[in-house]
Amino acid sequence: MGQYGTPFLIMAFFVGATSASFYGWFPLYFPELFPTRMRATGQGLAYNFGRIFAAGGALIQGQLVASLGGSYARAGAIVTLVYVVGMAAIWLAPETKDKPLP
């Protein structure tokens, strides 16, 4: 019980890489989406919208745990599905490669 197995460590690596990768991706992608006069505002709203979304998730997390019979593990597994939604939604984002900045 006090040791971490190999499967856990492998999954922890992938979860960490997935959840932290946006810190490197956002500064590269967002400036290309907004014209210069509104670039800072657009980047700020786009970046911080995730925090607003997370605050809503924190407020409903207790209800989710209660509806799953007190299982934090199941509630956590359901909450992590937001990354799957994000990975699917990125394919709908505009392509900015080889296009001039607005």
FENZI-V744513 format. One record per residue. N is the residue number from 1. SS is DSSP state (H for helix, E for strand, C for the rest). OMEGA is omega as a letter, one per 20 degrees, with the letter a starting at -180 (* if undefined). Layout:
BEGIN
<<N;SS;OMEGA> <N;SS;OMEGA>>
END
This chain:
BEGIN
<<1;C;a> <2;C;a> <3;C;r> <4;C;r> <5;C;r> <6;H;r> <7;H;r> <8;H;a> <9;H;r> <10;H;r> <11;H;r> <12;H;r> <13;H;a> <14;H;r> <15;H;r> <16;H;r> <17;H;a> <18;H;a> <19;H;a> <20;H;a> <21;C;a> <22;H;r> <23;H;r> <24;H;a> <25;H;a> <26;H;a> <27;H;r> <28;H;a> <29;H;a> <30;H;a> <31;H;a> <32;H;a> <33;C;a> <34;C;r> <35;C;a> <36;H;a> <37;H;r> <38;H;a> <39;H;a> <40;H;r> <41;H;r> <42;H;r> <43;H;a> <44;H;r> <45;H;a> <46;H;a> <47;H;a> <48;H;r> <49;H;r> <50;H;r> <51;H;r> <52;H;r> <53;H;r> <54;H;r> <55;H;r> <56;H;r> <57;H;r> <58;H;a> <59;H;a> <60;H;a> <61;H;r> <62;H;r> <63;H;r> <64;H;r> <65;H;r> <66;H;a> <67;H;r> <68;C;r> <69;C;r> <70;C;a> <71;C;r> <72;H;a> <73;H;r> <74;H;r> <75;H;r> <76;H;r> <77;H;r> <78;H;a> <79;H;a> <80;C;r> <81;H;r> <82;H;r> <83;H;r> <84;H;r> <85;H;r> <86;H;r> <87;H;r> <88;H;a> <89;H;a> <90;H;r> <91;H;r> <92;H;a> <93;C;a> <94;C;r> <95;C;a> <96;C;a> <97;C;r> <98;C;r> <99;C;r> <100;C;r> <101;C;r> <102;C;*>>
END
